[in-house]
């Protein structure tokens, strides 16, 4: 005879529930996935409302480890707007702090019987119009009670937020950088039209992230890189940096690099100077300068780089110091990098391979010249 008894969630012990939560959280554990922000907003705001028990496990000081935190203004605001359009209007009822028009926290529809207080799970506040605003103070307060965060994504590409200066970003970094290991991966997506995100305070705070291993920045002013590198150079565990500015504007000098850096990707920059890699970042293995403008002679900084194995220059062009374009074929000197095995010159406008490349890279095994004339 088969056992027809039905097991409910109430019968599961905490360890099983936490395993289920971790399985669900895997959907946003990869911040590179487009839907990560939307899924995290749903996970953070919906599951704790199921019942008091789930609220305790997922709440401040709970057993669940929030190893990945995704703060996406786009998805937080999108959900808020959908709530505001519901017929019952419950999503925009005033919170304990006052009326909606006065900026009190918006309340969602009531949860199931026995649910935790809904207002504890919100980042947003309603405005007088149809747009909600993500409050930095609410984000910081939420992060402070979530234990050790290993990966933080701060996506401010939607301007509906008040992360308008360095202090707010600094506070969030400090709140996330807890525990013995601290923050390992940081992704910053800039605020197009949303005000200044960085500043001296947040730059200095980056230098205190002793456990930071990966930094990915997109859409911030191009001066961010040169301003933060002096602080980042002291981080012995930082092995990967990727930076894409909001726009290519003026020649940039890279003053220094972290000594243990292994992978560096720079996109859409006008590079005037790189530091000598052999002495400053001797462990660098992968370098990508994509869609950049390189002032003639910049690549000389790679000469003698002992561990450089992969060099990608896709869509990149050479310029004079005055900004005039040069043909790659006229580049007479290439950096002597005997260890380089992979070279990519995709879409560089080449009609032939410069002879200097063959002489400078004797260990070359893979060459990509696609999308050239």
N, C-alpha and C positions, 0 to 999 in steps of 0.2 A: 504494500500500500504506500502511496506517495504522501508525503507530508505537505498539507495544504496551508500550513501556517504562513502568514505574511509578515515579513520583518520590516519594520518602519525605521526611519532615521533615528527615532528616539531610542531604539534598541542598540545603536552602534556606540561603541566607546569613543573617547576623544581621539585616540590614535588613528582609528579608521576614518573618522570625519576629517581629520587634518590631512590624511592621505588623499581623500577626495578633493579637498580644497586645493592641495598642491597640484593635483591633476588638472583642475579647472584653471588654476593660475598659470599653467604652462602656456596658455593661449597668449598671454602678454609678457611672458618671460623673455621673449625675443623682441626687443624694442625696434628692431629693423622692420618687423612686420607692420604693414600699413594699419591693420586693425587693432594693434596693440593698445592704443589710447582709448578706443571705444570699448574694448573688452575690459580694460582695467577700470574704467568709470563704472561699468555695469557691475563688475565683481565687487568693487569697494563699496558701492552704494546700495546694492540689492541684497547680497547674502547676509550681512549683519542684521537685516530687518526680518529675517525669517522667524526667529524666535530669540528669547533671551540667551539660550545656550550658545547659539551660533554667534550672537552679538558678543558674548564674553570671549569666545575663542578667537574671534577676528578683531576684537576691540583693543583699546590701549592696554598694554600689559598682558594681552592674551597669548595663548600658546602658538598661534599661527605666526610663522616667520614671513614678514613682508620683504622678501629679499629683493624684489624688483618693484619700484614705484614709478608709475608713468603719469606725469602731470601734463595733460594735453588740454590746453584751453579750448581748442576747436571742438573736442568731443564733450567736454564738460558743458560748454555753452550750448552745443547742439541739443544735448539732452534736456537742458534747462528750458530751451525754447519749446521743445516738444511738450514738456510738462505744462508750460503756460498755455498751450493751445488746447489742453484737455477741457471738455465741457464743464466739469465740476469746479475747475479753477483752483483746486486744492493745493496745487504746487506753488501758488504764489500767495498763499495766506501768510500773514505776518508771523514771524517767529517771536521768541521771548524778548528779543532786543528791540522790538518796536514794529511799526508798520512797514509794509513792503516798500512803499514810496520813500520811507526814511532810511532805507538801506538795511533793514533787519534781515536775518537769514531766512531764505525761503524754506517753507516746509513742504515735504512731499506728501502724497496721500498717506493716510494712516496705514501702518503695517498690519501684519496679522496679529491676533490677540497675543499679548505677552511679548511683543517686539520691543527692541531697544529704542530709545528716543531717536526719531528720524533726523532731527537737526544736527546730530553729532556726526553725520556722514556727508555733509555738504561742503563744497568749496565756494559755491556761488552766492551772489546776492542779486536780487532783481533790480532793474533800473526802471525809470519811469516809462521807457519805451519797451520794445519787444526784445531787447538784448539784455542778457544777464552778464554779470561781471565776476570773474574769478578773483577772489580776494587772497592776496599773498599771506595775510595773517592767518586765515583759515587753513591754508595749505601747510604752513609751518606748524601750526598747532596740531594738525592731524599727524604730520610726520614725526613729531617729537614723541608720540606715544607708541611708535611702531617698531621699536627695537633696532636691530642691526639691518640697515639697508645696504645691499651690495651693488645694486644698479639703480641709477636715477636718470630718468628722462624728463627734461623740462622743455616742453614744446610751447613756445610763446609766439608762434607764427600768426595766431589770431590775436588782434589787439585788444580784445575784451578782457583786460586784466589790469591789475595795479602793480605789477612788477616793474616799476618805473625807474628804479635806481639800484645802485650796488648793494645797499643795505638789505633789501628784501631778498635778493639772490644769496647774499652772504648768510642770512638767517636760515634759509632753506638748506644750504649746504651744511651748515653747522648741525641742524636738526637731523639730517640724514647720515652724517658722518659719525655714527655711534658704534659702540662695541669694540672689541679688541682688534678686529681687522679693518673696520671702517669701510668707506665707500670704495668700490673697485672700478666701476664703470660709470662715466658721466657723459650724457648726451645733451647738448644745448642746441635747441633750434630757435633761431632768432626771431625777433619781433618786427616784421615788416610793417612799418607805420605805427608800431606799438610803443615807441619811446625807447630810451636807452636802458639796456638790460645790464650791461656790465659797468664796472667802475673800480677805482682803486681798492675799495673794501672787498669786493668779490674777487678781484685779482689776487689779493693777498691771501684770501681764504683758500683759493685753489692750492697755494703752496703748503697749506696745512693738511691737505688730504694725503696723509702719509701712505695709505694703502692703495692710492689711485694707480691703476694699471693701464686704463684705456680712456682717452678723451676724444670725443667727436663733437665738433662744433660746426654749425651750418647757419648761414644767414645773419651773422653778426658783422659789425663794421670790420674792415680789414685790419684796422689798428689793434684789434683785440689780440691778435696773435703775438705781435711784437711786444705788447704791453704785459702779457701773461708769461711769456717764456722765461724771463728772469726768475719768476717765482716757481715755475715748474721745473727748472733745472736742478733743484735740490731734491726732487722726488726720485729716489733710487729704484722704485718699482714701476715707474711709468715707462711702458714699452711701446705704446701705440698712440699716435696722434693723427687725426684727420681734421682738416679745416677748409671750409668753403665760405668766403665772405658774401655779404649781400650784394656786392658789386665790385668790379675791378675799377679802381680809382687812380692810384698814384703808386710810384715805385716803393716797394717794401724791402727793408733790410731785416733779415732774420739774425738777431744778435747772438743767440746761443741755442743749444738743444740739450735735453736731458741726457745724461751720460749713458744711461742704460736703454735708450730708445732703440727699438728694433724695426719699427715700421712708421714711416712718415708719408702722409698723403696730403698734398696741397693742391687746391683746385681754384682756377680763376684768379690768379694773383699775378701782379707785375713784380717780378723778383729782381731786385737790384743786387743783392748779395746774400750768400749763404756762409755760415761759419765753416772752418775746415773740419770736415767730418772725421777724418782720421784721428784727430786729437780731441775733438769735442764730443763726438758720439761714435766711438769706435765699434760699437755693437750693432750699428744700423745695417739691416739686411735687405729691406725693401724701401725703395723711394719712388713715389709717384708724383710727378708734376704735371697735372692734367689741365689742358686748356689755359695754360699760363703764358705769360710773356716773359722771356728770360733775357735780361741784359747780357750782351756778349761777355763771356768770361765767367759767368756765374757757375757753370758746371765745373770749373777748375777746382772748386771747393771739394769735389768728390775724389780727387786724385789720392791714390794710396789708401782709400777706405778699405780696411782689412776684411770686413765681412759682407760688404755689399754684394748681393747676389742678383737682385732684380731691379731694373731701372725702367720706368714707364714714363714716356713723354708724349702721350696721346694728345693730339690737338694743340700742341704747344708750338710757339713761334719764337724766333730770335729777334731781338731788337738792339738798336744802338742805345747809348746812354741818353740820347735826345728823343728816343721813341720811334726812330725809323726802323722799318722792317728789314730783316736780313734773310737771305736764303740759307737753309741748312747746308746746302752743298758748299757754301763759301766758308763754313766753319772749319778752320784749319787745325784747330787743336781740340781734342777730346780728352776728358780726364782719364788718366791711366788707372784702370780698375781691373786688375788681372782676375779678380774673383767673380766678376759679373757673368752670369749664365743666361739671363733673360733680358732682352732689350725690346721695347715696344715703341714704335714710331708711327702709330696709327693716325691717319689724317693730318700729317704734318706738311703736306704740299710738296713732298719729295718727288723729284723726277729720277733721281739716282741716289744710291747710298754713298755718303761721303767716305772717301778712302781712309780718312783718319779714324773712323770707327773701327775698322778691322785691325788697325795697328794698336789702338788703345785698349781694345777688349779682346785679348787673345783667347780667353776662355769661353767666349760666347758660344752658346749651344742652341738658343732659340731666338729667332728674330721675326718680329711681326711688322710688316710694311703695308698692311691692308689700308684701303681707302686713300691711297696716294695716286697721283697721275700715272 
